[in-house]
Amino acid sequence: MTLIDSRPGIREAYRALTAKTGVFVDADLAVSRLGPPLRDELRHWFPAEDVEEMVTTYRALYPDHAITPSVPTAGAVDALAAVRAAGLRVVVVTSKLGRLARLHLDHLGMRADELAGDLFAEGKASALVEHGVRWYVGDHRADMVAARTAGVPGIGVVTGPCSADDLRAAGASYVLSDLTGFPALLNEIAVGSGPSAG
C-alpha cells in the first residue's frame, strides 16, 4: 500500500474466494496484514495441500473483484509526478504478481517505467539492483530489508501494516506518514543528482 490502497479490492477478492470455495477467509483480518506473499496468507485458511490451487483461484478472481475498488494512497499521484519532474524513472517492485500490479496501475493511470512483481524482502533487492534504483519507497519491514540488501536508502511510509518504529528498526533511512511528504524529501535528497532510476 505504498502507491495504491488495494485493501478495498483485496477485501472483495477474499470475499469472492470464500463464496467460491465455501471456506471462510476473514477478509478484514487478511487485509490488515498485507505485504508478505499471497501464499503466506492463504496458509492461515487452507490446508497446505490446497494452497497452490487457492493461489490460482484467488488470482483468477482478482481482476474482476480487486481492481476497481482500489484507490491511490494519499500523495501517490504527486509523488510520481515529482519523480518525473526530477528527471528520474519510476520503478515499481512489488510482491503482487506483475500482471495484477499492472492492472492496478493502468486502472489508476499510474505509469511505471519498469515493473517487477512476485518478489518479497531480499528477493526484491535483485530487481532494485537490476534497474539501478537509488531509493526504494515501501510500507513494510521487508521493503526496508530489500533496500538495505540492495545497498540503497529505504524510505518507509506508514500506510501499511508496519509502524514508523518497525520501519526504522528494519533499516529505513527516512520515514513518512504518507506520500504527501515525498516530493519535499525527494527534492532534499536528490539535490545535485542527474537523471537515473528512482
Disulfide bonds with the S-S distance in Angstrom:
none
